[in-house]
């Protein structure tokens, strides 16, 4: 969409939930955006947060997109973990190798 521009969504992600602290319009120039992203990320990491770049037409839409992405990622991760647990449960039991211990 030609009207979309980059936004920084700053907050804390916890599975499908996001606590949004701030939404800022990001620079259009990729180098400036990378520098700003690195700076905001350092600040956010100090308080266990993160910064995501979202392309949207407005700050409100950027927040909505970030929230939707978080839900989709949590659902996908949940499916992946469930599949891994099922594969382990259905796998043949692993034999433990006995390691002889010699005490002197």
Residue pairs with C-beta under 8 A, 6 or more apart in sequence:
1 57
3 57
4 55
4 56
4 57
5 25
5 26
5 28
5 55
5 56
5 57
6 25
6 26
6 27
6 28
6 33
6 53
6 54
6 55
7 23
7 24
7 25
7 26
7 53
7 54
7 55
7 56
7 59
7 62
8 22
8 23
8 24
8 25
8 26
8 36
8 37
8 40
8 51
8 52
8 53
8 54
9 18
9 20
9 23
9 51
9 52
9 53
9 54
9 62
9 63
9 66
10 20
10 21
10 22
10 23
10 24
10 40
10 44
10 49
10 50
10 51
11 18
11 19
11 20
11 21
11 22
11 44
11 49
11 50
11 66
12 18
12 19
12 21
12 47
12 48
12 49
12 50
13 50
13 70
15 70
15 74
16 70
16 71
16 73
16 74
16 75
17 70
18 66
18 67
18 70
20 63
20 66
21 44
21 49
23 59
23 62
23 63
24 40
25 59
26 33
26 36
26 37
26 53
27 33
27 36
33 53
37 51
37 53
40 51
41 50
41 51
44 50
44 51
52 66
52 69
54 62
54 65
54 66
54 69
55 62
55 65
56 62
56 64
56 65
